[in-house]
C-alpha cells in the first residue's frame, strides 16, 4: 500500500467560481540568496516570503532550534539571532547543505539550539535578510493543542455549534437532523439494492471539506485522539487533556474532554452497525453522504440532498471493532456502561468481519462522496485483533495477532487504508498486553527501527521532513504527521532525545520551515493557510462565511496536481512546492478529520512540559562489550545482571542497532534479528537468574559504516539500566 493517499473518490465536482490567487513572484534575490523556480511560482498570498525559513510559531527552550536558508552560496554564511529589541543574542555560521531534491532549492542549515533564552519577537538574520518573527517558549504549543482539537467540535454533525465555544463567526445551526431542507441523518435509507430499512446515523464528524461521514476515516481519527490520551496518561501528562481543557459542550462533566470529543464520533460509529435482526448483522455500513455532490459553499443545515447509507464493508467493520475495543479499555474508569457498549459492538463487529472477510468498498462508489476503497484488509484484521487483545487478553485475539504476517513484518507507514502499525503501537505501549515478553520487545524494536529510518530520511534533506522526495502526494502533511507520531512513540519507548527532536522538527516543517516559507496550519504564522477547501469555512467564495478556524491543517503539497486550480497554477512545480492556498485546490488544500487528529496528537506531545518519558523499567543491568573488530565485522559479549530481589525464571533480552549491524552467529543464547531489532533468548541452562546473578552470551556480526553500541536494552520487555 502507498503510505498515504486521499482516495476520496477521484476528482470532486466543485460547483463554484474558482477565483484562484495570482502567482506570487519570488522575492528579490542577492548574489547569495536565490529563489528557486519552484518557490517563485508558489501562489501564497500572505506576508512577504523570506529565504530564512523558520518555524513561524517558534521553538521550545529545551527542543531543537534549526532553520533552513535558501542560498546559492557555497561558503558558510554568518547568522545572528536577534531578540525583539533587535539586540544580538547568539551568532554563528551556516552549514552549506546544497541542493535539496524535494524543493529544488540550494540550502544552508542553521542550528541555534544552544540558545535557551525565552521571549517573543525573535528573528534569525542571515546576509541582511530576516526570518519571520517567532517565539521561544515552554508554552509554545499550548494553543495549538487546544485549537487542533477545537476543529473536531466545529466539524460535528447533528449539533448546533455554540458561539460561546467556537466564536460568533463559526456558530451555526445543527446540520443533518432532518430539519428542512435537510433530509437526514435521523432516518437514512440505503442505496438501492443495499438494504430495505432506514437507520438513525446522526452525529459524528463531517469528514473533510464535504459533509460525508466515513467509518474508515472516522475510525483512524478516533483512535488517534483516544491514543493521544492513553499516551499522555502513561507519561503523566493527561491533565492537559482532562476535563474542562477544551471548548466543548461536555466540559465540566468529570470526563477528560478529549474522550468526550472522541465519544461524539464513537456513538456515530456504533450507529453505523447493521442491526442484529438484519442480513450481515454486526457489519458496519461503509459511509453515509449525499446522493450527489453539493455546491461549494453549502452550509450543513442548508444541504437539501438525500442522504444514503452505502454497502457495509469488512474494512469499516474492523475499524468499528478496533475503536470499540480501544474505547472499552480507556473509557471504563469514566463510564463503565458506555465501555461495555463499546466492547459489545467490537465483539459483534469482529465476528461479523470473520464471517464476511472480503466485502470490499468499490472504487466506483464516488458520487456525492469519496469511495475510500480498500481491497486489502489484512492490516485492519491485525489492528482490530491487537485492540481486542489489549482490552480482553483473550486467546482468540492473541492467536489472530500472532498468526498475522503483520506481526513480524517491518513497521510501515500508517494511514486510513494501512492500519497495521496502529495495532503495533498498542501492543508495544499498553501495559499488560497478553503476549510473550520477547514478542513485545521485538515489536518495540521494530517501531524504533522504523523511527530511525524516518530520522535518516530527515537527515538527508535541506528541510527536515520525514517523507522522501517522492512522498509529496495527496495528504502529504498527514504522512509527515503520522511518521512523526511513530518517531514520538520511539521516544516514549526509549527516552532517547533524537526521537523527540525528530518529532518536533516535523512540526517545524508544517509551521513554516519548508520550501514555500508557509505554515500549513490556519492561524499559526504570518504566512499561513486560510482558504482550505471546505463548504462552510468558505470566506474566499462567500465573504459572509468564515475562513477555517485556527488549528485547521491543509493537506499539503501534492505533486500529482489533481484539481483544476493546482493544474492551472502549479505546472512544473518541485514536489515540495506543489501547493496553493485556494479553496478550489482540493488536492492540496482540503482539511480532513484524520489529518487534524494527527496534528492534535503531535501538538499534545509537543506541549507536554516534562523532563522526559518514563519507559517501563526493570531490575536489571546490561554490559555490552566489543571484544574485537575489523573493517567489516566484530564480535561482542553481552552480560545481563538481575539487580532485583526476586529470581528471573527465564530471560529475553531486546535491543536495536542504530547502524547496519547484522548478527551472523551467536553462542550461549538464541538470537534473532529483524531489521535493526534484536532479541536474545536464554539457552535453557542459563535461563534462571537469582538476585545478583549474571548471564553472558556472545555474537559475531557484520557492518559497513558505523558500529555504535545499542542505547537501550530490555529484559523481558522492561528497560534495563
C-alpha positions in Angstrom: 0.0 0.0 0.0 1.2 3.6 -0.5 1.9 5.5 2.6 -0.9 7.9 2.2 -3.5 8.7 -0.4 -6.8 10.5 -0.4 -8.8 8.1 -2.4 -11.8 10.2 -1.7 -13.3 9.0 -4.9 -11.5 10.8 -7.7 -11.9 14.5 -8.7 -14.6 16.3 -6.9 -17.2 18.3 -8.8 -16.6 21.8 -7.5 -19.6 23.9 -8.4 -18.2 27.3 -7.7 -16.2 30.1 -9.1 -12.6 29.1 -8.8 -11.2 32.5 -8.0 -7.6 31.5 -7.5 -4.7 33.6 -6.4 -2.2 35.3 -8.6 1.2 33.7 -8.9 3.5 35.2 -6.3 6.8 36.2 -7.7 9.9 35.1 -5.8 11.5 37.8 -3.5 14.3 40.0 -4.7 17.5 37.9 -4.7 21.0 38.9 -3.9 24.0 37.0 -5.1 23.8 34.8 -2.0 20.1 34.4 -2.0 18.2 33.0 -4.9 14.6 31.9 -5.1 14.2 28.7 -7.0 11.7 28.4 -9.8 9.5 26.2 -7.7 9.4 28.8 -4.9 8.9 31.7 -7.3 5.8 30.0 -8.6 4.3 29.4 -5.1 0.9 31.2 -5.1 0.8 32.1 -1.4 -0.8 35.5 -0.5 0.4 36.2 3.0 3.4 38.2 4.3 6.4 38.6 2.1 8.5 35.4 1.9 11.9 35.2 3.5 14.8 33.0 2.4 15.4 32.3 6.1 12.9 29.6 6.8 11.9 29.0 10.4 9.1 27.5 12.4 6.9 30.6 12.3 5.3 29.8 15.6 8.6 29.3 17.3 10.7 26.8 19.3 10.8 25.1 22.7 13.6 26.2 25.0 14.7 22.6 25.5 13.9 21.5 22.0 15.8 21.6 18.6 16.1 25.0 17.0 17.1 24.7 13.4 16.3 26.8 10.3 16.9 26.4 6.6 18.3 29.2 4.4 17.7 29.3 0.7 21.1 30.4 -0.8 23.3 29.6 -3.7 26.4 30.5 -1.7 28.9 27.6 -1.4 30.7 29.0 1.6 29.2 29.3 5.1 27.3 32.4 5.9 27.2 34.4 9.1 23.9 34.3 11.1 22.6 36.3 14.1 19.7 35.6 16.4 18.1 38.8 17.5 15.6 39.5 20.2 12.5 41.7 19.9 14.6 44.8 20.5 17.0 43.9 17.7 19.8 43.0 20.1 22.0 40.1 19.0 21.7 37.2 21.5 23.5 34.5 19.5 25.5 34.1 16.4 27.3 31.6 14.2 27.8 30.4 10.7 25.6 28.3 8.4 26.4 24.8 7.2 26.0 24.6 3.4 23.8 21.6 2.5 23.5 22.1 -1.2 20.7 21.0 -3.4 17.5 19.8 -1.7 15.9 17.3 -4.0 12.2 17.8 -3.0 12.2 21.6 -3.2 14.8 22.1 -6.0 16.4 24.7 -3.8 20.0 25.3 -2.8 20.1 25.3 1.0 22.1 26.0 4.1 21.3 24.8 7.7 21.4 27.0 10.8 21.4 25.4 14.3 20.9 27.8 17.2 19.8 25.1 19.7 22.5 26.2 22.2 20.4 29.4 22.9 17.9 28.6 25.7 16.5 32.1 26.4 12.8 32.7 26.1 10.6 35.5 24.7 8.7 36.7 21.7 9.7 38.6 18.5 13.0 36.7 17.9 14.3 36.9 14.3 17.1 34.9 12.6 19.2 37.1 10.3 21.4 35.8 7.5 23.1 38.1 5.0 20.9 41.0 5.9 17.7 39.0 5.4 15.5 38.3 8.5 13.2 35.5 9.1 9.6 35.9 10.2 9.4 36.7 14.0 9.0 33.7 16.3 8.8 32.9 20.0 10.9 30.7 22.2 8.6 29.4 25.0 7.8 26.3 27.0 4.1 27.2 26.4 4.6 27.3 22.7 2.2 24.5 21.7 -0.5 25.0 24.3 -2.7 27.0 21.9 -2.2 24.6 19.0 -3.1 21.6 21.3 -6.4 23.3 22.0 -7.1 24.7 18.6 -6.3 21.5 16.7 -8.9 19.8 19.0 -11.5 22.5 18.5 -11.5 21.5 14.9 -13.5 18.4 15.8 -16.2 20.2 17.7 -16.7 22.5 14.8 -16.9 19.6 12.4 -19.6 17.9 14.4 -22.8 16.9 12.7 -26.1 16.9 14.4 -25.5 19.6 17.0 -25.6 23.4 16.9 -22.2 25.0 17.1 -22.2 27.4 20.0 -20.8 30.9 19.5 -19.7 30.9 23.1 -17.4 28.0 22.4 -16.4 28.5 18.8 -16.8 32.2 18.2 -19.6 34.1 16.6 -18.3 33.6 13.1 -18.4 29.9 13.4 -21.7 29.4 15.1 -24.3 27.6 13.0 -27.4 25.5 13.5 -27.2 21.7 13.7 -26.8 20.0 10.4 -28.4 16.9 9.1 -31.1 16.3 11.7 -33.9 16.0 9.2 -34.9 19.7 9.6 -35.9 21.1 6.2 -34.2 21.4 3.8 -32.1 18.6 5.3 -33.3 15.0 4.6 -31.2 13.2 7.3 -29.4 11.8 9.2 -32.1 10.6 11.5 -33.9 8.2 9.1 -31.4 7.4 6.3 -32.2 4.8 3.6 -29.7 2.6 1.9 -28.6 2.9 -1.7 -30.8 0.9 -4.0 -30.2 -2.8 -3.5 -28.2 -2.5 -0.3 -31.0 -2.8 2.4 -34.7 -2.3 2.8 -34.7 -0.3 6.1 -33.5 3.0 7.4 -31.2 3.9 10.3 -30.7 6.8 12.6 -27.0 7.7 12.0 -27.0 11.2 13.4 -23.9 12.7 15.0 -20.3 12.1 14.2 -17.9 14.4 12.4 -18.1 15.7 8.9 -15.1 14.0 7.3 -13.4 16.8 5.4 -14.4 19.7 3.1 -17.6 17.8 2.2 -20.3 16.7 4.7 -20.0 13.0 4.2 -19.2 10.7 7.2 -16.9 7.7 6.5 -16.3 4.9 9.0 -12.8 4.2 7.9 -11.6 7.8 8.1 -13.5 8.4 11.3 -12.1 5.2 12.8 -8.4 6.2 12.5 -9.2 9.7 13.6 -11.0 8.4 16.7 -8.1 6.0 17.5 -5.6 8.8 17.3 -7.5 11.1 19.7 -8.0 8.3 22.2 -4.5 7.1 21.8 -3.3 10.6 22.5 -4.9 10.4 25.9 -3.5 6.9 26.5 0.0 8.1 25.7 -0.4 11.2 27.9 -1.8 9.1 30.7 1.3 6.9 30.6 3.6 9.9 30.6 1.8 11.6 33.4 0.7 14.5 31.2 -3.0 13.6 30.9 -4.2 16.5 33.0 -3.6 18.8 30.0 -6.2 16.7 28.1 -8.5 16.4 31.1 -11.9 17.8 31.9 -12.6 21.5 31.1 -9.4 21.8 28.9 -11.3 22.2 25.6 -14.1 24.4 24.3 -16.8 21.8 24.0 -20.3 21.5 25.5 -19.4 18.5 27.7 -16.7 20.3 29.7 -17.2 20.0 33.4 -18.8 16.5 33.3 -15.9 14.8 35.1 -14.6 13.1 31.9 -11.4 14.1 30.0 -12.5 16.5 27.2 -10.5 14.6 24.6 -12.6 11.5 25.4 -15.8 13.5 25.3 -14.9 14.7 21.8 -14.0 11.2 20.6 -17.2 9.8 22.0 -19.2 12.0 19.6 -17.7 10.0 16.8 -17.8 6.7 18.6 -21.5 7.0 19.1 -21.9 7.6 15.4 -19.7 4.6 14.5 -21.8 2.3 16.6 -25.0 3.6 14.9 -23.5 2.5 11.6 -23.5 -1.1 12.7 -26.0 -3.4 10.9 -28.8 -4.3 13.4 -29.0 -7.8 14.9 -32.2 -8.8 13.0 -30.9 -7.9 9.6 -28.7 -9.6 7.0 -24.9 -9.1 7.6 -25.7 -8.3 11.3 -22.8 -6.8 13.1 -21.1 -5.4 10.0 -20.7 -1.6 9.6 -22.0 0.5 6.8 -19.0 1.9 4.9 -20.3 5.5 4.8 -23.2 7.9 4.7 -23.3 11.0 2.5 -25.3 12.9 -0.1 -26.6 11.2 -3.2 -25.0 13.9 -5.3 -22.1 16.3 -4.7 -23.2 19.6 -3.2 -22.1 23.1 -4.4 -19.2 24.9 -2.8 -20.1 26.6 -0.5 -23.1 24.8 1.2 -23.9 25.3 4.9 -24.6 22.0 6.6 -28.1 22.9 7.7 -29.0 24.1 4.2 -27.9 20.9 2.4 -31.0 19.7 0.5 -29.6 16.4 -0.8 -30.9 13.0 0.1 -28.5 11.1 2.4 -27.7 7.4 1.7 -26.2 4.5 3.5 -23.6 2.7 1.5 -22.9 -1.1 1.5 -21.3 -2.5 4.6 -17.6 -3.3 4.2 -15.1 -5.5 6.0 -12.7 -2.6 6.4 -15.4 -0.4 8.1 -16.4 -3.3 10.3 -12.9 -3.8 11.5 -12.5 -0.1 12.2 -15.5 -0.4 14.5 -14.0 -3.5 16.1 -10.7 -1.7 16.8 -12.1 1.6 18.0 -14.8 -0.1 20.1 -12.2 -2.3 21.8 -10.0 0.7 22.5 -13.0 2.6 23.8 -13.8 -0.3 26.2 -10.3 -0.1 27.7 -9.9 3.6 28.0 -13.5 4.8 28.9 -14.1 2.1 31.6 -12.9 4.3 34.5 -15.3 7.1 33.5 -18.4 5.4 32.1 -18.5 1.6 32.6 -21.8 1.2 30.8 -20.5 3.0 27.7 -17.3 1.0 27.8 -19.4 -2.2 27.9 -21.5 -1.0 24.9 -18.2 -0.3 23.0 -16.9 -3.8 23.8 -20.1 -5.5 22.8 -20.1 -3.6 19.4 -16.4 -4.5 18.9 -17.0 -8.2 19.6 -20.0 -8.3 17.2 -18.0 -6.5 14.6 -15.1 -8.9 14.9 -17.4 -11.9 14.5 -19.1 -10.3 11.5 -15.8 -9.5 9.8 -14.6 -13.0 10.3 -17.8 -14.3 8.7 -17.5 -11.7 5.9 -13.8 -11.3 5.4 -13.8 -10.0 1.8 -16.6 -7.4 1.4 -14.8 -4.5 -0.2 -15.9 -1.0 -0.9 -15.8 -0.4 -4.7 -13.7 2.3 -6.2 -16.6 3.3 -8.4 -18.8 4.4 -5.5 -17.7 8.0 -5.7 -20.8 10.0 -6.5 -21.6 12.5 -3.7 -18.7 11.4 -1.6 -15.3 9.7 -1.6 -15.1 6.0 -2.3 -12.5 5.1 0.3 -11.9 1.8 -1.4 -9.6 -0.8 0.2 -9.1 -4.3 -1.2 -6.6 -5.5 1.4 -8.0 -5.7 4.9 -5.3 -7.9 6.5 -4.0 -4.8 8.2 -7.4 -4.0 9.6 -7.7 -7.5 10.9 -4.4 -7.2 12.7 -5.3 -3.8 14.2 -8.7 -5.0 15.4 -7.2 -8.1 16.9 -4.5 -6.1 18.7 -7.0 -3.8 20.3 -9.2 -6.6 21.3 -6.3 -8.5 22.8 -5.0 -5.4 24.7 -8.5 -5.0 26.2 -9.6 -8.6 26.9 -6.4 -10.7 26.9 -8.4 -13.5 25.2 -6.6 -16.2 23.4 -8.7 -16.0 20.2 -7.4 -12.4 19.6 -3.9 -13.4 20.6 -4.0 -16.1 18.0 -5.2 -13.7 15.4 -2.4 -11.3 16.3 0.5 -13.8 16.3 -0.7 -15.6 13.1 -0.9 -12.4 11.1 2.1 -11.7 8.8 1.9 -8.1 10.0 3.1 -9.2 13.4 6.6 -9.9 12.3 7.0 -7.6 9.3 8.9 -4.3 9.5 6.8 -1.4 10.7 5.3 0.5 7.7 3.8 4.0 7.5 0.1 4.1 8.6 -2.9 5.9 7.1 -6.6 5.2 6.9 -6.1 2.3 4.4 -3.0 0.9 6.1 -3.6 0.4 9.9 -1.3 -2.4 11.0 1.1 0.0 12.7 -1.8 1.3 14.9 -2.0 -2.3 16.3 1.7 -2.5 16.7 1.8 0.7 18.7 -1.0 -0.5 21.0 0.8 -3.9 21.6 4.1 -2.2 22.3 2.8 0.5 24.7 -0.3 -0.6 26.5 0.7 -2.2 29.8 -0.1 -5.8 30.5 -0.7 -7.0 26.9 -1.0 -10.8 27.0 2.0 -11.5 24.7 5.3 -13.1 25.5 7.9 -10.6 26.6 10.1 -11.3 23.6 7.2 -10.5 21.3 6.7 -7.1 22.9 10.4 -6.4 22.9 10.6 -7.3 19.2 7.6 -5.0 18.4 9.3 -2.2 20.3 12.5 -2.8 18.3 10.6 -2.7 15.0 9.0 0.6 15.9 12.3 2.2 16.9 13.9 0.8 13.7 11.1 2.5 11.7 11.7 5.7 13.6 15.4 5.5 12.8 14.5 5.2 9.1 12.5 8.4 9.3 15.3 10.2 11.0 17.7 9.1 8.3 15.2 10.5 5.7 15.1 13.8 7.6 18.9 14.0 7.8 19.2 13.6 4.0 17.3 16.8 3.2 17.7 20.6 3.3 14.4 20.7 5.1 14.0 18.0 7.8 10.9 16.2 6.6 10.1 12.5 7.5 8.9 11.7 4.0 11.1 11.2 0.9 11.3 13.5 -2.1 8.7 11.3 -4.0 6.3 11.3 -1.0 4.5 14.6 -1.8 1.2 13.1 -2.7 -2.4 13.9 -1.8 -2.4 14.4 2.0 1.4 14.6 2.3 1.1 16.6 5.5 -0.7 13.7 7.0 2.2 11.4 6.1 4.6 13.8 7.8 2.5 13.8 11.0 1.9 10.0 11.0 5.6 9.3 10.6 6.3 11.9 13.3 3.9 10.0 15.6 6.0 6.8 15.1 9.1 8.8 16.0 7.4 10.1 19.1 6.4 6.6 20.1 10.1 5.6 19.8 10.8 8.4 22.2 8.3 7.0 24.7 9.8 3.6 24.4 13.5 4.6 24.7 13.8 8.1 26.2 16.4 8.9 23.5 16.3 12.6 22.7 16.9 12.1 19.0 13.4 10.8 18.6 11.9 13.8 20.4 14.0 16.1 18.2 12.7 14.3 15.1 9.0 14.7 16.1 9.4 18.4 17.0 11.3 19.1 13.7 8.4 17.6 11.8 6.2 20.4 13.3 8.9 22.9 12.2 8.2 21.8 8.7 4.4 22.1 8.9 4.7 25.6 10.6 7.0 27.2 8.0 10.4 25.6 7.7 9.6 24.4 4.2 10.1 25.1 0.5 7.3 27.7 0.5 8.1 29.5 3.7 4.5 28.8 4.5 2.6 27.5 7.6 0.0 24.9 6.7 -1.9 25.4 9.9 -4.6 28.2 9.9 -3.8 31.0 12.4 -0.3 29.8 13.1 2.3 32.0 11.4 2.3 35.2 9.3 2.3 33.2 6.1 -0.4 30.6 7.0 -3.1 28.8 5.0 -6.5 30.4 5.3 -8.5 29.2 2.3 -8.7 25.5 2.8 -11.3 23.6 0.8 -14.5 23.5 2.9 -18.2 24.0 2.3 -18.9 26.2 5.3 -15.4 27.7 6.1 -15.6 29.3 2.7 -14.8 33.0 3.0 -12.9 33.0 -0.3 -16.1 32.1 -2.1 -18.6 33.9 0.1 -17.4 36.8 2.3 -20.3 36.2 4.8 -18.8 32.9 5.7 -15.6 32.4 7.8 -12.2 31.3 7.0 -11.3 27.9 8.5 -10.7 28.3 12.3 -7.3 28.4 13.8 -5.7 25.0 14.1 -7.0 23.6 10.8 -4.4 21.7 8.8 -4.1 21.8 5.0 -3.5 18.6 3.1 -0.2 19.9 1.8 1.9 19.6 -1.4 0.7 17.1 -4.0 2.9 16.6 -7.0 0.0 14.9 -8.8 -1.8 18.3 -9.2 -5.2 16.6 -9.0 -7.6 19.6 -9.1 -8.2 22.3 -11.7 -6.7 25.1 -9.6 -3.4 23.4 -9.0 -3.2 22.2 -12.6 -3.6 25.8 -13.8 -1.2 27.4 -11.3 1.5 24.9 -10.4 2.7 23.3 -13.6 6.4 22.4 -13.3 6.5 22.8 -9.5 9.0 20.9 -7.5 7.3 18.2 -5.4 7.6 20.1 -2.1 6.2 23.3 -3.7 3.1 21.8 -5.3 0.6 23.6 -3.0 -1.8 26.6 -3.4 -3.8 28.2 -0.7 -7.0 28.3 -2.7 -10.4 26.9 -1.7 -10.7 25.2 -5.1 -7.5 23.2 -4.7 -9.0 20.2 -3.0 -6.0 18.0 -3.8 -3.5 20.3 -1.9 -5.7 22.4 0.4 -8.5 20.3 1.8 -9.0 19.5 5.5 -9.8 16.1 7.0 -10.5 14.7 10.4 -7.7 12.1 10.2 -5.2 14.8 9.2 -6.2 17.0 12.1 -6.2 14.1 14.5 -2.6 13.5 13.8 -1.9 17.2 14.3 -3.7 17.2 17.6 -1.8 14.1 18.7 1.6 15.6 17.9 0.7 19.0 19.3 -0.3 17.4 22.6 3.0 15.5 22.6 5.0 18.7 21.9 3.1 20.7 24.6 4.0 18.4 27.4 6.4 20.0 29.8 8.2 17.0 31.3 11.9 16.2 31.6 11.3 13.0 29.6 9.2 9.9 29.2 9.1 7.2 31.8 9.7 4.0 29.9 8.9 0.7 31.7 11.8 -0.1 34.0 13.1 -3.4 35.2 15.6 -4.6 37.9 18.4 -5.3 35.5 21.7 -4.0 34.2 23.4 -4.8 30.9 27.1 -4.6 29.9 27.8 -4.5 26.2 31.5 -5.0 25.1 33.0 -5.2 21.6 35.7 -7.8 22.1 37.3 -7.4 18.6 36.6 -5.5 15.5 37.8 -5.4 11.9 36.9 -3.5 8.7 33.5 -5.0 8.2 32.8 -7.1 11.3 33.2 -7.6 15.0 32.5 -9.9 18.0 30.8 -8.7 21.2 29.8 -10.0 24.6 26.6 -9.1 26.4 26.2 -9.6 30.1 22.8 -9.2 31.8 22.6 -8.9 35.6 19.5 -9.4 37.8 19.6 -6.4 40.1 16.2 -7.1 41.6 15.2 -9.0 44.7 13.4 -12.0 43.1 14.7 -14.6 40.6 14.2 -14.2 36.9 12.9 -17.7 35.7 13.9 -17.1 32.1 15.2 -14.1 30.1 14.8 -12.5 26.8 17.0 -9.5 26.1 16.0 -7.0 23.4 17.8 -4.1 21.7 18.0 -2.2 18.4 21.1 -1.4 16.4 21.3 2.1 15.2 23.6 1.2 12.3 23.5 -1.6 9.7 24.9 -4.3 12.0 23.8 -7.8 11.2 24.4 -10.8 13.5 25.7 -13.9 11.7 26.0 -16.3 14.6 25.8 -16.4 18.4 26.6 -18.6 21.4 25.1 -19.1 24.8 21.8 -17.6 23.6 19.3 -18.0 20.8 19.5 -14.7 18.8 17.1 -13.4 16.2 17.2 -10.2 14.2 14.6 -8.3 12.2 15.9 -5.1 10.6 17.8 -3.4 13.4 15.7 -5.1 16.2 17.4 -8.0 18.0 16.1 -10.4 20.6 18.3 -12.9 22.5 16.7 -15.7 24.5 18.4 -17.8 27.1 19.6 -21.3 26.1 17.7 -23.0 28.9 20.6 -24.0 31.1 21.4 -20.3 31.8 17.8 -19.1 32.0 17.3 -18.7 35.7 18.9 -15.6 37.2 18.7 -15.4 41.0 19.1 -11.9 42.5 22.6 -10.6 41.8 23.3 -13.3 39.2 24.5 -12.7 35.7 24.4 -14.4 32.3 26.7 -13.7 29.3 26.4 -14.6 25.7 28.3 -13.6 22.6 27.8 -13.0 18.9 29.6 -12.2 15.7 28.3 -9.5 13.3 29.0 -7.6 10.2 28.7 -3.9 9.5 29.6 -1.5 6.6 29.5 2.0 8.2 29.5 3.0 11.8 29.2 0.5 14.7 27.6 2.3 17.7 26.7 0.4 20.8 22.9 -0.1 21.4 21.5 2.7 23.6 18.8 0.7 25.4 18.3 -2.9 26.4 15.1 -4.5 27.7 14.8 -7.6 29.8 11.5 -9.4 29.3 10.1 -6.2 27.9 11.3 -3.8 30.7 14.1 -1.3 30.3 17.5 -2.0 32.0 20.0 0.3 33.4 
